[in-house]
Amino acid sequence: MVTLVIPGILSFKYTEKMISCFEKRTVVVLHGGSPVEMPWLHQVRGVLEAYLCGQAVGGATVQILYGDVNPSGHLAETFPIKLEDNPSYVAYQGEGDVTEYREGVFVGYRYYTTKKMPVLFPFGFGLSYTTFAISNLRTAQDEYQSHDVITVSVDVTNTGDRAGKEVVQLYVLPQTKTDSVQRPVQELRDFEKVDFFTSSTIRSLALAQTLAVFSEIGARKESSPE
């Protein structure tokens, strides 16, 4: 049976009773390999997603919870509110011994953003013990040809009082919709993790992307304005 419900003590059936017996400032640490439903999220102060780490995960978790280490991770997948929100929900498991991947390009965040569907945690989400500001967005030139590589630069500032890391993500939005190539409303084209060893520092960062997209129709590359 396919499910995103956590079995056992953290299932919705037991969560309310469990949390009411403990300190209200409860933080849940999750160890797992995929998103899970969290109907109890509003009852806890925080969630630390540890995924499936190695034998040193216990010490690493303690360091994060006690503030010795600043968490700097960002989700590489979307956490839906419930299993039925997943774009593969209807087609998954298929018929007989055949399973078809019918999502096309609308996999993960591309599906949720295009459909404007609320999610539990979006792709790329992540909190930190410090804060960052991204400003001064600029490109290397004003006009580009379809085959050019566009370089986008930004300034990233650590506006908090602790060292930390930020992941800058570059998305593109097609300005026009073509009948020949299906496109989501936004696509991740580049990203980079920036390390700040001290607070109140500014780093300039350059990310690059191209306007070309690949289409299986005739196995060709097409270009469209972003």
C-alpha positions in Angstrom: 0.0 0.0 0.0 1.3 3.4 -1.0 1.1 6.0 1.8 2.8 9.1 3.1 1.4 8.6 6.6 4.0 7.9 9.3 3.3 4.7 11.1 3.3 4.2 14.8 3.6 6.9 17.4 3.8 9.9 15.0 0.7 8.9 13.1 -2.2 11.4 13.4 -4.1 9.0 15.7 -1.5 9.3 18.5 0.1 12.7 17.9 -2.3 15.0 19.7 -2.1 12.8 22.8 1.6 12.5 22.6 2.3 16.3 22.3 -0.1 17.2 25.0 1.9 15.1 27.4 5.2 16.9 26.7 6.5 20.4 26.7 4.7 22.6 24.2 8.0 23.6 22.6 8.4 20.3 20.8 10.7 19.8 17.8 10.2 16.7 15.7 13.2 15.1 14.0 12.3 13.0 11.0 14.5 10.2 9.6 13.2 8.9 6.3 13.7 8.7 2.6 10.7 10.6 1.3 8.1 13.3 2.2 5.5 12.4 4.7 2.2 13.9 5.7 2.2 16.1 8.7 -1.3 16.8 10.0 0.3 17.5 13.4 2.6 20.3 12.1 0.6 23.1 13.7 1.2 21.5 17.1 5.0 21.5 17.1 7.5 24.4 17.2 9.8 23.0 14.5 10.7 20.0 12.3 14.2 18.9 11.5 14.3 16.7 8.3 17.4 14.5 8.8 16.6 12.1 5.9 18.7 8.9 6.0 22.1 9.9 7.3 25.0 7.7 8.5 26.1 6.5 11.9 27.1 10.1 13.0 23.6 11.4 12.5 22.9 11.5 16.3 25.7 13.8 17.1 25.0 16.0 14.1 21.3 16.3 15.1 22.3 17.3 18.7 24.7 20.0 17.3 21.9 21.5 15.2 19.2 21.4 17.9 21.5 23.1 20.4 22.7 25.7 18.0 26.3 24.6 17.7 25.9 24.2 13.9 23.7 26.4 11.7 21.4 24.2 9.5 21.8 25.2 5.9 20.0 22.5 3.9 17.3 23.1 1.3 14.7 20.6 0.2 15.5 18.8 -3.1 11.8 17.8 -3.4 8.4 19.1 -2.7 6.5 18.0 0.4 2.8 17.7 -0.6 0.0 18.1 1.9 -1.3 14.7 1.2 -0.5 11.7 -1.1 -3.4 12.5 -3.5 -1.7 15.8 -4.4 1.2 14.1 -6.1 1.3 14.4 -9.9 1.9 10.6 -10.2 -0.9 9.6 -7.9 -3.4 8.5 -10.6 -1.1 6.7 -12.9 1.3 5.2 -10.4 1.3 1.3 -10.2 -0.2 1.3 -13.6 -2.3 -1.6 -15.1 -1.1 -5.2 -15.0 2.7 -5.2 -15.1 3.1 -1.9 -16.9 3.6 1.5 -15.2 3.7 4.7 -17.3 5.2 7.9 -16.2 2.6 10.3 -17.5 3.7 13.5 -15.7 5.9 14.6 -18.7 7.8 17.7 -17.7 5.5 18.4 -14.9 7.4 16.5 -12.2 7.8 17.8 -8.7 7.8 21.5 -8.2 7.0 22.1 -11.9 3.6 20.5 -11.4 2.8 22.2 -8.1 3.8 25.7 -9.3 2.0 25.4 -12.7 -1.2 24.2 -11.0 -0.8 26.8 -8.2 -1.4 24.1 -5.7 -0.6 24.7 -2.0 2.0 22.4 -0.6 3.4 21.6 2.9 6.9 22.7 2.1 8.0 23.8 -1.4 11.0 22.6 -3.4 14.1 24.5 -2.2 12.7 25.4 1.2 15.0 25.5 4.2 15.4 27.6 7.4 18.5 28.9 9.1 19.6 30.4 12.4 20.6 33.5 10.4 18.9 35.5 7.6 19.9 36.5 4.1 19.0 39.2 1.6 19.4 38.9 -2.1 19.6 42.2 -4.1 21.0 44.0 -7.1 19.8 41.5 -9.7 21.6 42.2 -13.0 22.6 40.6 -16.3 25.9 40.9 -18.2 24.1 42.6 -21.1 20.7 43.9 -22.1 20.0 41.8 -25.2 20.6 38.1 -26.0 20.2 35.8 -28.9 18.5 32.5 -28.5 21.8 30.5 -28.5 23.5 32.8 -25.9 24.3 31.9 -22.3 22.7 34.4 -20.0 24.8 35.3 -16.9 22.7 36.6 -14.0 24.4 38.2 -11.0 23.1 39.0 -7.5 24.5 40.3 -4.2 23.9 38.0 -1.3 24.1 39.5 2.2 24.1 37.8 5.6 21.8 40.1 7.5 21.8 38.0 10.7 24.2 37.7 13.6 25.6 34.2 12.8 27.7 32.6 10.1 25.7 30.4 7.7 25.1 29.2 4.2 22.5 30.2 1.6 21.4 28.5 -1.6 20.7 31.0 -4.4 18.3 29.5 -6.9 17.8 30.8 -10.5 14.4 30.2 -12.1 13.2 31.2 -15.6 9.6 31.9 -16.6 8.6 31.5 -20.3 7.0 34.7 -21.6 5.1 32.9 -24.4 3.3 29.5 -24.6 4.0 27.4 -27.7 1.9 24.5 -29.0 5.0 22.5 -29.8 6.7 22.4 -26.4 5.0 22.1 -23.1 6.6 24.3 -20.4 5.9 24.7 -16.7 5.4 28.2 -15.4 8.9 28.3 -13.9 12.0 26.1 -14.2 15.1 25.9 -12.0 18.1 26.6 -14.3 21.0 27.1 -11.9 21.8 27.3 -8.2 24.8 27.8 -6.0 25.5 27.5 -2.2 27.2 30.5 -0.7 29.1 30.1 2.6 29.3 33.0 5.0 31.9 32.5 7.7 30.9 35.8 9.4 27.8 37.8 9.6 27.1 41.1 7.8 29.1 40.1 4.7 28.2 40.6 1.0 29.1 38.1 -1.7 28.5 38.7 -5.5 27.3 35.6 -7.3 27.0 34.8 -11.0 24.6 32.1 -12.3 24.3 31.1 -15.9 21.5 29.6 -18.1 20.5 29.2 -21.7 17.2 29.8 -23.5 17.3 26.5 -25.3 14.9 23.7 -24.4 14.8 20.1 -25.6 11.8 18.6 -27.3 11.2 14.9 -28.1 9.2 16.0 -31.1 11.6 15.3 -33.9 14.4 15.1 -31.2 15.3 18.8 -31.7 16.3 21.8 -29.7 14.0 24.8 -29.6 14.5 28.2 -28.2 11.9 30.5 -26.7 12.1 33.9 -25.1 12.1 33.9 -21.3 
